[in-house]
Amino acid sequence: MNLFNPPKRVKDLSIHFGENPFVLLSLFFRQAKNQNWNQQDITHVLDKAKKGNYAHLVKTLQAHIHH
């Protein structure tokens, strides 16, 4: 579920189940920053992603990636 209305999505990022969670968070942060997301929006997604288990983290990040 995307946290924004209208939905915000990062482009040119691939998240794969099984990768290190810190790597996934870092990749998302870097790509969102490069695409001019503001710090508050990035932090909102990362904080939500970290509030569950690994599957929740991946699902949250994938909800904010343009496929």
PATISE-374500 format. One record per residue (C-alpha): residue in three letters; x, y, z; residue number from 0. Coordinates in Angstrom, 3 decimals. Example, Ala and Ser with C-alpha at 12.3 -4.5 7.8 and 13.67 -1.06 7.14 Angstrom:
2
+--------+----------+----------+----------+-----+
| residu |        X |        Y |        Z | num |
+--------+----------+----------+----------+-----+
|    ALA |   12.300 |   -4.500 |    7.800 |   0 |
|    SER |   13.670 |   -1.060 |    7.140 |   1 |
+--------+----------+----------+----------+-----+
***
This chain:
67
+--------+----------+----------+----------+-----+
| residu |        X |        Y |        Z | num |
+--------+----------+----------+----------+-----+
|    MET |    0.000 |    0.000 |    0.000 |   0 |
|    ASN |    1.441 |    3.329 |   -1.090 |   1 |
|    LEU |    1.556 |    5.881 |    1.728 |   2 |
|    PHE |    0.891 |    8.896 |   -0.495 |   3 |
|    ASN |   -2.123 |   10.272 |   -2.317 |   4 |
|    PRO |   -1.496 |   10.573 |   -5.196 |   5 |
|    PRO |    0.979 |    7.665 |   -5.045 |   6 |
|    LYS |    4.683 |    8.503 |   -5.185 |   7 |
|    ARG |    7.003 |    5.978 |   -6.781 |   8 |
|    VAL |   10.747 |    5.705 |   -7.303 |   9 |
|    LYS |   11.833 |    4.824 |  -10.842 |  10 |
|    ASP |   14.694 |    2.581 |  -11.966 |  11 |
|    LEU |   14.952 |    0.537 |   -8.781 |  12 |
|    SER |   14.616 |   -3.197 |   -8.349 |  13 |
|    ILE |   13.992 |   -4.739 |   -4.929 |  14 |
|    HIS |   14.650 |   -8.475 |   -4.631 |  15 |
|    PHE |   13.424 |  -10.653 |   -1.785 |  16 |
|    GLY |   16.437 |  -12.144 |   -0.021 |  17 |
|    GLU |   18.743 |   -9.135 |   -0.207 |  18 |
|    ASN |   20.142 |   -7.629 |    2.976 |  19 |
|    PRO |   17.540 |   -5.273 |    4.510 |  20 |
|    PHE |   20.087 |   -2.501 |    5.072 |  21 |
|    VAL |   21.081 |   -2.675 |    1.415 |  22 |
|    LEU |   17.432 |   -2.420 |    0.368 |  23 |
|    LEU |   16.836 |    0.602 |    2.599 |  24 |
|    SER |   20.011 |    2.275 |    1.331 |  25 |
|    LEU |   19.135 |    1.657 |   -2.315 |  26 |
|    PHE |   15.668 |    3.108 |   -1.823 |  27 |
|    PHE |   17.036 |    6.131 |    0.052 |  28 |
|    ARG |   19.647 |    6.887 |   -2.608 |  29 |
|    GLN |   17.259 |    6.506 |   -5.530 |  30 |
|    ALA |   14.503 |    8.579 |   -3.891 |  31 |
|    LYS |   17.020 |   11.304 |   -3.024 |  32 |
|    ASN |   18.314 |   11.321 |   -6.619 |  33 |
|    GLN |   14.726 |   11.740 |   -7.828 |  34 |
|    ASN |   14.192 |   14.800 |   -5.615 |  35 |
|    TRP |   11.963 |   13.279 |   -2.972 |  36 |
|    ASN |   11.968 |   15.429 |    0.149 |  37 |
|    GLN |   13.567 |   14.069 |    3.303 |  38 |
|    GLN |   10.248 |   13.832 |    5.152 |  39 |
|    ASP |    8.698 |   11.572 |    2.499 |  40 |
|    ILE |   11.773 |    9.340 |    2.350 |  41 |
|    THR |   11.852 |    9.018 |    6.133 |  42 |
|    HIS |    8.121 |    8.246 |    6.207 |  43 |
|    VAL |    8.566 |    5.291 |    3.833 |  44 |
|    LEU |   11.704 |    3.989 |    5.560 |  45 |
|    ASP |   10.152 |    4.235 |    9.039 |  46 |
|    LYS |    7.032 |    2.374 |    7.879 |  47 |
|    ALA |    9.180 |   -0.290 |    6.186 |  48 |
|    LYS |   11.164 |   -0.896 |    9.385 |  49 |
|    LYS |    8.057 |   -1.420 |   11.556 |  50 |
|    GLY |    7.610 |   -5.059 |   10.654 |  51 |
|    ASN |    9.408 |   -8.180 |    9.589 |  52 |
|    TYR |   11.511 |   -8.625 |    6.462 |  53 |
|    ALA |    8.520 |   -9.416 |    4.244 |  54 |
|    HIS |    6.819 |   -6.209 |    5.419 |  55 |
|    LEU |    9.964 |   -4.207 |    4.601 |  56 |
|    VAL |   10.131 |   -5.579 |    1.064 |  57 |
|    LYS |    6.390 |   -5.129 |    0.483 |  58 |
|    THR |    6.489 |   -1.511 |    1.696 |  59 |
|    LEU |    9.451 |   -0.609 |   -0.486 |  60 |
|    GLN |    7.940 |   -2.355 |   -3.517 |  61 |
|    ALA |    4.729 |   -0.341 |   -3.050 |  62 |
|    HIS |    6.803 |    2.798 |   -3.646 |  63 |
|    ILE |    8.642 |    1.628 |   -6.760 |  64 |
|    HIS |    7.457 |    2.215 |  -10.310 |  65 |
|    HIS |    7.295 |   -1.198 |  -12.021 |  66 |
+--------+----------+----------+----------+-----+
***
